[in-house]
Amino acid sequence: MDRPATRVLLVEDDEDDYLLTRDLLRDIKGNQFQLEWVPDYGAALEMMGRNGHDVYLLDYRLGRQNGLDLLREALNQGCRGPIILLTGQGEREVDLEAMKSGAADFLVKGQIDASLLERSIRHAIERTQDREALRQLHNDLERRVQERTAALEASNRALQAEIAERKRAEERLREADRRKDEYLAMLAHELRNPLAPLRNSLHLLKMSQGDPQTVGKAQGIMERQVQHLTRMVDDLLDASRLTRGKVTLRSERLDLGRLARQAGEDHQATFEQVGLTFTVAVPETPVWVRGDATRLVQVLDNLLQNAAKFTGRGGQVTVRVEAVEEERQARLIVRDTGVGIEPELLPRLFEAFAQGDRTLDRSQGGLGLGLTVVKGLIDLHGGAIRATSAGRGRGAEFAVQLPLVPEPAALAGMPTTASPGRERLRVLVVEDNCDSADSLRMLLELFGYEVAVAYSGPAGVTTATEWRPDVILCDLGLPGLDGYGVAGELRRHPATAMAHMIAVTGYGQEEDRARSKAAGFDQHLTKPVDPDVLVRVLKAPFTN
């Protein structure tokens, strides 16, 4: 493929010199030049600014102006092609000035022949192309350096941000570890606290010689301490289950006002005993929400216990329920006039290891998990909880928000009837902890049941098939054969296939209940079981 012709612009005010240059170009072997002539300085400057030629030949003498002026002005206006200056005399000063100003070459007209002109044009174009290639390489290199620099700076910023975030995370981890260590020390202290009154009460019972007043006081102390221990263990388990997403709600339509009234009735006596004024304000019309009644009552209990704990004698605790129709929200507000909350504690009040007072003179006790459990349960209900306080000694307010639901259609009540259960039910207790088994046997006998005890899984199967109990209370962690195996054996045996079997265990998560049901148990109770609850559970299957 033929190369395109080299486009040459000649700026020359003398036509004879133009013709001479044209002839020289024609004499070049393999002539591939396209010559254009312009005699005017201004027109030449305009054409050179358009960069429409491959090379420019400028005469030094252009009337009142000269080629050096045109050279400089054209370069300033962006002319990129090589410029060769032509002059009638070989003046060294002009030569040096031309090359200094940016000319590609300097030729003396009287010394130019076709070969010299061709070589000068060719070398000028090649040098210009080389310079342009170098310029492009330089620009490309500069662009790459800038890109790499920007990428490096971005990477450096990201690395610095990552280092800063890692330092913050490490600091948060150290803080969490510190708070956890403090909390574990406090946990051990709080769990040991009830043991002293329990042990003292046991000594009182031994030394009372049957004195009713002493026995009654000792029993009261023991009941309160057992309830206190149970609440702490329940809070620990609930906090753990909520953290691991193991709590499942049994949701139904509920009247939040009714729950608040019931909780108020349950706590009224307690508040009066400690000298607190307690009021409950609920609307006359129901405030319907969707939730788990047991868990929402737990929320109320924890908030009320928290208010009672931190409000001194003579203080006030109020519960208010309201429906905010325009926001489609139900609000439950518990307010007290107690010790208040420091502003710095408010942002982490609901964290598991946050404690407002960690000193040795903590008079209120408790694990500080109640509010953690409350927030976890409210989150599960799709609600929110907010704590506010004006500061130390200014009281506190806890506001719970839950989504309102439409009013339910009226439901016709269905009457139910019940008749007394059977007399002298046979109950088999299968439990490897001898103290637990024997104390439960004595308790059930006091309630009028006929009771037998087996201390292992195989013994439980043998006793059940021979004695044929009505109800079997069975632990799950048994030696020889676990509770699931016991249930399977007894369901397959004709003598015990219809017995009412109840799993009694320290494991109370949903998967534990599902597994016990699959094994053949009718019910699942979590230790420690309240005696009144146990009696109700025992009677229920035999009530017509």
Backbone torsions as a table, in degrees:
resi	resn	phi	psi	omega
1	MET	NA	129.3	-178.3
2	ASP	-65.9	144.2	175.8
3	ARG	-73.5	148.7	176.9
4	PRO	-69.1	151.8	-179.8
5	ALA	-65.6	144.2	177.3
6	THR	-77.8	124.6	-177.4
7	ARG	-88.3	123.1	-175.8
8	VAL	-119.8	130.4	173.4
9	LEU	-109.4	121.1	178.5
10	LEU	-103.7	123.1	176.3
11	VAL	-105.9	104.1	-172.0
12	GLU	-149.7	126.5	-178.9
13	ASP	-88.3	-4.9	-179.9
14	ASP	-108.4	118.5	-176.1
15	GLU	-66.0	-34.2	179.4
16	ASP	-61.6	-41.7	177.7
17	ASP	-65.5	-34.2	176.5
18	TYR	-62.1	-47.1	-178.5
19	LEU	-63.7	-38.1	178.3
20	LEU	-62.7	-44.5	179.8
21	THR	-64.8	-40.6	178.7
22	ARG	-59.3	-43.3	-178.8
23	ASP	-66.1	-39.4	178.2
24	LEU	-60.8	-41.7	179.6
25	LEU	-66.0	-36.4	179.1
26	ARG	-68.4	-28.8	-178.1
27	ASP	-77.4	-12.3	-178.5
28	ILE	-69.6	130.3	-179.3
29	LYS	-61.7	134.2	-177.9
30	GLY	67.2	39.8	-175.4
31	ASN	-52.0	121.6	176.3
32	GLN	-137.8	50.4	-178.1
33	PHE	-114.4	140.5	175.5
34	GLN	-117.5	104.6	-172.1
35	LEU	-95.3	136.6	174.2
36	GLU	-129.4	135.6	-174.1
37	TRP	-115.1	135.4	173.9
38	VAL	-139.0	123.4	-176.7
39	PRO	-91.4	-10.1	-171.0
40	ASP	-99.7	135.2	-178.4
41	TYR	-61.2	-50.8	-176.6
42	GLY	-62.9	-44.4	179.3
43	ALA	-64.1	-38.7	179.2
44	ALA	-62.7	-43.3	-179.7
45	LEU	-60.9	-41.4	179.7
46	GLU	-64.1	-44.2	-178.3
47	MET	-67.4	-38.6	179.0
48	MET	-66.5	-31.2	178.1
49	GLY	-68.7	-21.2	-179.8
50	ARG	-84.7	-10.0	178.3
51	ASN	54.1	45.4	-179.2
52	GLY	-95.7	6.9	-176.5
53	HIS	-129.9	160.1	-179.1
54	ASP	-87.3	-26.6	-179.3
55	VAL	-153.2	151.1	-177.6
56	TYR	-125.3	129.2	175.9
57	LEU	-108.2	116.6	-176.0
58	LEU	-113.7	127.6	172.2
59	ASP	-75.2	143.8	-179.1
60	TYR	-71.3	-38.5	-178.1
61	ARG	-94.1	113.8	178.8
62	LEU	-129.6	66.2	-179.4
63	GLY	66.5	-128.2	-179.1
64	ARG	-76.4	-10.7	177.9
65	GLN	-114.8	172.3	-178.7
66	ASN	-133.3	170.6	-176.2
67	GLY	-66.4	-28.7	178.5
68	LEU	-64.3	-40.8	177.7
69	ASP	-62.4	-44.0	179.4
70	LEU	-64.3	-39.8	178.6
71	LEU	-57.5	-52.2	-177.3
72	ARG	-63.6	-44.8	-176.4
73	GLU	-66.5	-39.2	179.9
74	ALA	-65.4	-42.6	178.5
75	LEU	-64.0	-39.2	178.5
76	ASN	-63.5	-30.3	-179.2
77	GLN	-88.9	4.2	171.9
78	GLY	103.5	16.4	176.4
79	CYS	-67.4	128.3	-173.9
80	ARG	-108.3	-14.9	-178.3
81	GLY	-76.3	158.5	178.7
82	PRO	-68.2	143.8	-177.8
83	ILE	-121.7	125.2	178.3
84	ILE	-110.7	124.8	-178.2
85	LEU	-92.0	130.2	179.5
86	LEU	-110.4	134.6	179.7
87	THR	-140.7	156.0	-178.1
88	GLY	-79.8	-18.2	-177.9
89	GLN	-130.5	148.0	-179.6
90	GLY	-86.4	67.0	-179.2
91	GLU	-82.7	123.0	-176.7
92	ARG	-64.5	-37.8	-178.3
93	GLU	-62.9	-40.8	179.0
94	VAL	-66.7	-40.1	179.1
95	ASP	-58.2	-51.2	-178.1
96	LEU	-64.0	-41.2	-179.2
97	GLU	-65.1	-37.9	179.6
98	ALA	-64.3	-47.0	-179.0
99	MET	-66.8	-35.4	178.6
100	LYS	-67.0	-32.5	-177.4
101	SER	-80.5	-11.9	176.1
102	GLY	120.2	10.6	178.1
103	ALA	-70.0	147.7	178.4
104	ALA	-80.9	-28.3	179.9
105	ASP	-162.1	167.7	-179.7
106	PHE	-136.6	118.8	-177.7
107	LEU	-122.0	141.5	175.6
108	VAL	-94.4	126.0	-172.2
109	LYS	-56.4	-43.1	-177.0
110	GLY	-67.1	-15.6	-177.2
111	GLN	-105.7	1.8	-174.6
112	ILE	-85.1	131.1	167.1
113	ASP	-123.9	178.2	-175.1
114	ALA	-61.6	-40.7	-177.6
115	SER	-66.2	-44.1	179.9
116	LEU	-64.4	-42.4	-178.7
117	LEU	-64.3	-42.5	180.0
118	GLU	-62.4	-44.2	-177.9
119	ARG	-65.5	-41.3	-179.7
120	SER	-63.5	-44.8	178.9
121	ILE	-63.7	-45.4	-177.3
122	ARG	-63.2	-46.2	-179.2
123	HIS	-65.9	-37.8	179.7
124	ALA	-63.2	-44.5	179.4
125	ILE	-64.7	-43.1	-179.3
126	GLU	-63.2	-43.7	179.3
127	ARG	-63.5	-39.8	178.8
128	THR	-64.8	-42.7	177.7
129	GLN	-62.9	-40.2	178.1
130	ASP	-63.5	-43.8	178.6
131	ARG	-62.6	-39.9	179.4
132	GLU	-65.5	-40.4	177.9
133	ALA	-64.0	-42.1	177.5
134	LEU	-63.8	-40.1	179.0
135	ARG	-61.9	-43.6	179.3
136	GLN	-65.2	-40.8	176.9
137	LEU	-62.3	-42.2	178.5
138	HIS	-62.1	-46.1	179.4
139	ASN	-62.5	-41.1	179.6
140	ASP	-64.9	-42.3	178.5
141	LEU	-64.2	-42.6	178.9
142	GLU	-62.7	-40.8	178.3
143	ARG	-62.6	-43.5	179.8
144	ARG	-64.7	-40.8	178.1
145	VAL	-62.1	-42.7	178.6
146	GLN	-63.4	-41.8	178.9
147	GLU	-63.8	-45.8	179.9
148	ARG	-64.8	-38.9	178.7
149	THR	-63.4	-44.3	178.6
150	ALA	-63.1	-42.1	179.0
151	ALA	-64.3	-41.1	179.1
152	LEU	-64.7	-42.2	178.3
153	GLU	-63.8	-42.1	177.8
154	ALA	-63.5	-42.7	178.4
155	SER	-63.8	-39.3	178.9
156	ASN	-65.1	-42.3	177.7
157	ARG	-63.0	-42.9	179.2
158	ALA	-63.1	-40.5	179.4
159	LEU	-65.1	-42.7	178.1
160	GLN	-63.1	-41.0	177.9
161	ALA	-64.1	-40.6	179.3
162	GLU	-65.1	-41.9	178.5
163	ILE	-63.0	-43.5	179.3
164	ALA	-63.3	-43.0	179.2
165	GLU	-65.3	-38.9	178.8
166	ARG	-64.9	-39.7	177.2
167	LYS	-63.4	-41.7	177.7
168	ARG	-64.2	-41.0	179.4
169	ALA	-64.2	-41.1	178.4
170	GLU	-63.6	-39.4	178.3
171	GLU	-65.6	-41.9	177.1
172	ARG	-63.3	-38.6	179.5
173	LEU	-65.9	-43.3	177.5
174	ARG	-61.8	-41.6	178.8
175	GLU	-64.4	-42.2	178.9
176	ALA	-64.3	-41.2	178.1
177	ASP	-63.5	-42.0	179.5
178	ARG	-62.4	-46.0	179.6
179	ARG	-65.7	-36.1	178.7
180	LYS	-65.1	-43.6	179.0
181	ASP	-61.5	-43.8	176.9
182	GLU	-60.5	-41.7	-177.4
183	TYR	-66.9	-41.2	179.5
184	LEU	-63.9	-38.4	176.4
185	ALA	-63.4	-43.3	177.9
186	MET	-66.2	-36.7	179.3
187	LEU	-61.5	-46.5	178.3
188	ALA	-60.3	-40.9	178.8
189	HIS	-62.2	-46.5	-176.6
190	GLU	-68.9	-36.3	179.7
191	LEU	-71.9	-28.2	178.3
192	ARG	-79.7	-25.6	-176.2
193	ASN	-54.0	-47.6	-177.9
194	PRO	-68.0	-16.3	-176.9
195	LEU	-67.7	-34.5	-179.1
196	ALA	-63.1	-52.6	177.5
197	PRO	-64.3	-31.2	176.9
198	LEU	-65.5	-44.5	179.8
199	ARG	-66.3	-42.2	178.4
200	ASN	-61.2	-40.5	-179.7
201	SER	-65.4	-37.1	176.9
202	LEU	-62.4	-41.0	176.4
203	HIS	-64.9	-38.5	177.4
204	LEU	-60.3	-43.1	179.8
205	LEU	-63.1	-39.2	179.5
206	LYS	-65.9	-36.7	-174.3
207	MET	-94.7	-3.5	-173.2
208	SER	-73.2	-20.5	-176.8
209	GLN	54.4	35.3	175.1
210	GLY	79.8	9.9	179.8
211	ASP	-64.3	118.1	-174.5
212	PRO	-57.8	-39.8	-177.2
213	GLN	-66.1	-44.6	179.2
214	THR	-65.5	-43.8	178.9
215	VAL	-60.8	-43.8	-179.8
216	GLY	-61.9	-43.6	178.8
217	LYS	-64.3	-43.3	-179.8
218	ALA	-62.8	-42.2	178.8
219	GLN	-63.5	-41.1	178.6
220	GLY	-61.1	-43.2	178.0
221	ILE	-61.6	-44.8	-177.6
222	MET	-65.0	-41.4	178.8
223	GLU	-61.7	-44.1	-178.9
224	ARG	-64.9	-41.1	-178.9
225	GLN	-69.8	-37.5	176.5
226	VAL	-64.5	-42.4	176.9
227	GLN	-61.3	-40.6	179.4
228	HIS	-63.3	-45.6	177.6
229	LEU	-61.8	-42.9	-179.6
230	THR	-60.8	-43.2	179.4
231	ARG	-62.1	-42.4	-179.2
232	MET	-64.5	-44.4	179.3
233	VAL	-64.9	-40.7	177.8
234	ASP	-60.9	-41.9	178.2
235	ASP	-62.7	-42.7	178.2
236	LEU	-60.5	-46.5	-178.9
237	LEU	-65.3	-43.5	-179.2
238	ASP	-64.5	-42.3	178.8
239	ALA	-61.2	-41.6	178.7
240	SER	-65.2	-44.1	-179.0
241	ARG	-65.9	-40.4	179.3
242	LEU	-64.2	-41.7	179.9
243	THR	-61.1	-37.0	-177.3
244	ARG	-94.2	6.9	178.2
245	GLY	66.6	33.7	-176.0
246	LYS	-101.8	4.5	179.5
247	VAL	-94.8	126.1	178.4
248	THR	-113.9	132.1	-179.0
249	LEU	-89.0	142.9	170.3
250	ARG	-104.2	86.2	-169.9
251	SER	-80.7	143.5	174.4
252	GLU	-153.3	168.8	178.0
253	ARG	-77.2	128.2	-174.2
254	LEU	-132.6	150.2	171.7
255	ASP	-93.1	108.6	-176.9
256	LEU	-62.9	-34.3	178.1
257	GLY	-63.0	-41.1	179.2
258	ARG	-64.5	-42.4	177.0
259	LEU	-59.8	-40.5	-180.0
260	ALA	-65.6	-41.6	178.4
261	ARG	-62.2	-43.7	-179.9
262	GLN	-63.7	-42.7	178.1
263	ALA	-63.4	-38.5	177.2
264	GLY	-61.1	-43.1	178.2
265	GLU	-63.3	-39.2	-179.3
266	ASP	-66.3	-33.1	-174.4
267	HIS	-99.4	-8.2	-174.0
268	GLN	-55.7	-48.8	-177.3
269	ALA	-63.2	-39.8	180.0
270	THR	-62.3	-43.9	179.7
271	PHE	-65.0	-39.3	179.0
272	GLU	-64.8	-38.1	-179.3
273	GLN	-62.5	-35.0	-178.6
274	VAL	-95.3	10.2	173.5
275	GLY	76.2	33.9	179.2
276	LEU	-109.8	144.3	172.3
277	THR	-86.4	126.4	-173.1
278	PHE	-127.6	125.1	179.2
279	THR	-132.4	147.9	177.2
280	VAL	-125.6	125.8	179.2
281	ALA	-121.2	115.9	179.6
282	VAL	-131.3	153.2	178.3
283	PRO	-66.0	158.6	176.7
284	GLU	-70.6	-32.2	179.0
285	THR	-91.4	149.8	-178.5
286	PRO	-61.8	148.0	173.6
287	VAL	-112.6	98.2	-170.3
288	TRP	-84.6	130.2	173.2
289	VAL	-133.7	167.3	175.5
290	ARG	-112.5	122.9	-177.6
291	GLY	-172.0	-178.3	178.3
292	ASP	-93.5	114.6	-175.0
293	ALA	-57.8	-44.7	-178.5
294	THR	-61.2	-42.8	-178.0
295	ARG	-72.2	-36.8	178.3
296	LEU	-69.3	-36.3	173.6
297	VAL	-62.8	-38.4	176.9
298	GLN	-61.7	-40.5	176.6
299	VAL	-59.6	-48.4	179.3
300	LEU	-61.4	-45.3	-179.6
301	ASP	-58.8	-46.0	-178.8
302	ASN	-63.9	-42.0	179.5
303	LEU	-66.0	-39.9	180.0
304	LEU	-70.9	-40.8	176.7
305	GLN	-62.8	-38.5	177.6
306	ASN	-63.3	-43.5	179.2
307	ALA	-64.1	-43.6	-179.7
308	ALA	-64.8	-36.5	-176.6
309	LYS	-64.5	-37.8	-172.7
310	PHE	-108.1	17.8	176.5
311	THR	-120.6	121.8	-176.8
312	GLY	-76.1	168.7	179.7
313	ARG	-54.1	136.8	-177.2
314	GLY	90.3	-5.9	179.7
315	GLY	-81.3	179.5	-177.4
316	GLN	-127.4	142.1	173.2
317	VAL	-129.8	128.4	-179.6
318	THR	-126.6	145.1	174.7
319	VAL	-120.7	130.0	179.6
320	ARG	-132.5	135.6	175.7
321	VAL	-118.5	135.4	178.8
322	GLU	-148.3	153.8	176.4
323	ALA	-108.2	125.9	177.1
324	VAL	-104.9	90.3	-171.2
325	GLU	-61.6	-40.8	-176.0
326	GLU	-65.5	-25.1	177.7
327	GLU	-100.3	-2.9	-177.0
328	ARG	53.2	45.1	-178.7
329	GLN	-129.2	144.6	169.9
330	ALA	-104.2	139.3	-178.5
331	ARG	-120.5	136.2	173.4
332	LEU	-121.7	118.8	-174.1
333	ILE	-121.3	125.6	174.9
334	VAL	-115.3	118.2	-176.9
335	ARG	-122.9	140.4	176.8
336	ASP	-133.6	165.8	178.5
337	THR	-108.9	32.3	-173.0
338	GLY	-83.4	-147.7	-169.5
339	VAL	-73.2	-13.8	179.4
340	GLY	78.3	-177.7	-176.3
341	ILE	-132.7	132.8	177.5
342	GLU	-65.5	142.2	-178.2
343	PRO	-56.7	-36.5	-177.7
344	GLU	-70.7	-18.3	179.8
345	LEU	-87.0	-24.3	-174.7
346	LEU	-54.9	-44.2	-176.8
347	PRO	-63.1	-24.7	-179.0
348	ARG	-120.2	26.7	-176.6
349	LEU	-63.2	-31.9	-175.1
350	PHE	-95.8	7.0	178.2
351	GLU	-76.0	153.8	-172.2
352	ALA	-64.1	-37.1	-174.0
353	PHE	-108.6	22.8	178.2
354	ALA	-87.8	133.8	177.7
355	GLN	-136.9	135.0	179.3
356	GLY	-74.2	-29.6	-175.8
357	ASP	-139.8	111.4	-176.6
358	ARG	-107.0	8.5	-175.2
359	THR	-75.1	166.4	-176.9
360	LEU	-68.6	-19.6	-178.0
361	ASP	-94.6	28.4	175.6
362	ARG	-60.5	107.8	-175.3
363	SER	-86.9	-16.0	-172.9
364	GLN	-89.2	-28.9	179.9
365	GLY	72.4	-169.1	-179.6
366	GLY	92.7	163.6	-175.9
367	LEU	-92.9	-11.0	-178.0
368	GLY	73.3	19.1	-179.9
369	LEU	-99.0	-8.6	-175.6
370	GLY	-57.1	-45.1	-178.5
371	LEU	-72.1	-31.6	174.8
372	THR	-61.6	-45.1	178.3
373	VAL	-64.0	-42.0	179.5
374	VAL	-57.6	-50.4	-178.3
375	LYS	-62.6	-42.1	179.1
376	GLY	-60.1	-41.6	-179.9
377	LEU	-70.0	-39.8	178.7
378	ILE	-65.9	-39.8	176.2
379	ASP	-59.7	-41.5	178.8
380	LEU	-61.8	-30.1	179.8
381	HIS	-83.5	3.1	-178.4
382	GLY	74.8	21.5	-178.7
383	GLY	-108.6	-164.1	-179.7
384	ALA	-148.6	154.4	176.5
385	ILE	-133.6	142.1	-178.6
386	ARG	-136.3	135.8	177.3
387	ALA	-110.5	136.6	176.8
388	THR	-134.8	150.6	176.8
389	SER	-159.2	142.1	177.8
390	ALA	-79.6	-2.0	177.9
391	GLY	125.9	-175.2	-177.2
392	ARG	-59.0	128.7	178.2
393	GLY	78.7	7.7	-175.5
394	ARG	-112.5	12.2	178.8
395	GLY	79.3	178.5	-178.3
396	ALA	-148.6	157.9	177.6
397	GLU	-135.5	133.8	175.1
398	PHE	-117.5	119.5	-177.3
399	ALA	-114.1	120.0	178.3
400	VAL	-103.5	134.2	175.2
401	GLN	-118.0	132.2	177.2
402	LEU	-131.9	147.7	178.8
403	PRO	-64.9	133.3	172.8
404	LEU	-72.1	148.5	173.9
405	VAL	-123.1	156.2	-179.2
406	PRO	-60.7	154.4	178.2
407	GLU	-64.8	139.8	179.6
408	PRO	-75.4	154.7	173.2
409	ALA	-68.6	150.5	-179.3
410	ALA	-63.1	134.0	-179.8
411	LEU	-112.8	133.8	178.0
412	ALA	-73.9	127.5	179.2
413	GLY	-72.6	143.9	179.3
414	MET	-111.4	117.9	-178.2
415	PRO	-66.8	145.9	176.8
416	THR	-125.7	151.6	178.5
417	THR	-125.6	152.4	178.3
418	ALA	-144.0	148.2	177.5
419	SER	-127.2	156.8	-178.0
420	PRO	-55.1	145.2	179.2
421	GLY	-74.9	175.9	-177.3
422	ARG	-66.6	150.1	176.2
423	GLU	-79.3	150.2	172.9
424	ARG	48.2	57.7	174.3
425	LEU	-65.9	142.8	176.2
426	ARG	-88.1	125.2	-179.2
427	VAL	-124.2	126.0	175.3
428	LEU	-103.9	125.7	176.8
429	VAL	-103.1	119.2	177.7
430	VAL	-111.4	105.7	-171.8
431	GLU	-154.1	128.3	-177.8
432	ASP	-83.5	-15.7	175.1
433	ASN	-82.2	108.0	-171.7
434	CYS	-61.3	-43.3	-179.7
435	ASP	-62.1	-43.4	179.7
436	SER	-64.5	-44.0	-178.8
437	ALA	-65.3	-45.5	-176.3
438	ASP	-69.3	-39.7	178.9
439	SER	-66.4	-37.0	177.7
440	LEU	-67.5	-38.1	177.6
441	ARG	-61.1	-46.8	-179.1
442	MET	-63.2	-40.3	179.8
443	LEU	-63.3	-45.5	-179.3
444	LEU	-66.7	-35.8	176.9
445	GLU	-64.7	-37.1	176.3
446	LEU	-63.2	-31.8	177.6
447	PHE	-80.0	-2.9	174.6
448	GLY	99.6	11.6	179.7
449	TYR	-91.0	153.5	172.0
450	GLU	-91.7	120.7	-166.8
451	VAL	-125.0	139.0	170.0
452	ALA	-126.1	154.6	-176.8
453	VAL	-128.1	137.8	171.6
454	ALA	-127.2	138.9	-172.0
455	TYR	-104.2	8.9	176.9
456	SER	-151.7	167.7	179.7
457	GLY	-63.4	-52.5	179.3
458	PRO	-60.0	-39.3	178.1
459	ALA	-64.3	-35.3	177.8
460	GLY	-63.6	-42.7	179.2
461	VAL	-63.3	-45.6	-178.8
462	THR	-63.1	-48.1	-178.8
463	THR	-62.2	-42.0	-177.5
464	ALA	-65.1	-44.2	-177.3
465	THR	-69.9	-27.5	179.5
466	GLU	-87.2	-38.7	-173.4
467	TRP	-90.9	-24.3	178.2
468	ARG	54.6	68.4	-179.6
469	PRO	-73.9	160.9	173.9
470	ASP	-79.4	-37.8	-177.7
471	VAL	-130.3	141.0	176.4
472	ILE	-122.6	117.4	174.3
473	LEU	-97.8	111.9	-168.9
474	CYS	-125.4	125.2	171.3
475	ASP	-69.9	157.8	-179.3
476	LEU	-94.8	-34.2	-179.1
477	GLY	-91.8	80.7	-175.2
478	LEU	-111.2	149.0	174.7
479	PRO	-76.3	150.0	177.3
480	GLY	84.2	-49.7	179.5
481	LEU	-156.6	121.5	-176.0
482	ASP	-73.1	172.6	-175.2
483	GLY	-60.7	-33.3	178.4
484	TYR	-65.2	-40.9	177.8
485	GLY	-66.3	-38.0	177.1
486	VAL	-60.3	-45.9	-179.2
487	ALA	-61.3	-42.9	179.6
488	GLY	-62.4	-43.4	179.2
489	GLU	-62.0	-44.6	-175.5
490	LEU	-71.9	-32.2	177.8
491	ARG	-68.6	-28.8	-179.3
492	ARG	-83.8	-15.8	-177.1
493	HIS	-89.2	130.2	-177.6
494	PRO	-57.4	-33.3	-175.9
495	ALA	-71.5	-23.4	-175.2
496	THR	-125.0	5.8	-175.6
497	ALA	-60.0	-31.0	-176.1
498	MET	-99.9	3.9	179.7
499	ALA	-65.3	149.7	177.4
500	HIS	-87.5	112.3	-174.3
501	MET	-107.1	130.6	-177.7
502	ILE	-123.3	122.2	174.7
503	ALA	-79.3	128.9	178.0
504	VAL	-122.7	110.6	-170.0
505	THR	-151.7	165.0	175.2
506	GLY	-82.5	-6.5	179.8
507	TYR	-95.1	119.4	-174.6
508	GLY	-129.2	19.1	179.7
509	GLN	-79.8	167.9	-175.4
510	GLU	-60.4	-40.0	-179.7
511	GLU	-67.1	-30.8	176.6
512	ASP	-67.5	-42.1	178.9
513	ARG	-64.8	-42.0	-180.0
514	ALA	-64.3	-39.1	-179.3
515	ARG	-68.0	-41.1	179.3
516	SER	-66.0	-36.9	177.4
517	LYS	-64.6	-42.3	179.5
518	ALA	-64.7	-30.2	-179.8
519	ALA	-74.5	-18.0	178.5
520	GLY	123.3	0.3	178.6
521	PHE	-74.6	144.4	177.2
522	ASP	-83.7	-33.1	-177.9
523	GLN	-142.3	165.4	-177.2
524	HIS	-137.2	116.7	178.1
525	LEU	-114.5	142.5	-179.2
526	THR	-102.3	131.4	178.0
527	LYS	-69.5	149.1	-9.3
528	PRO	-77.7	140.6	-177.3
529	VAL	-92.7	128.1	175.7
530	ASP	-64.8	130.7	-177.8
531	PRO	-55.4	-40.7	179.7
532	ASP	-63.9	-39.5	177.4
533	VAL	-64.3	-42.2	-179.4
534	LEU	-61.0	-43.0	179.8
535	VAL	-62.9	-42.3	178.8
536	ARG	-62.4	-41.0	179.9
537	VAL	-65.1	-38.6	-179.6
538	LEU	-68.2	-36.0	-177.4
539	LYS	-77.2	-32.9	-169.4
540	ALA	-55.2	-45.8	-176.5
541	PRO	-67.2	-18.0	-174.6
542	PHE	-110.5	16.0	176.4
543	THR	-97.3	124.2	-178.7
544	ASN	-74.2	NA	NA
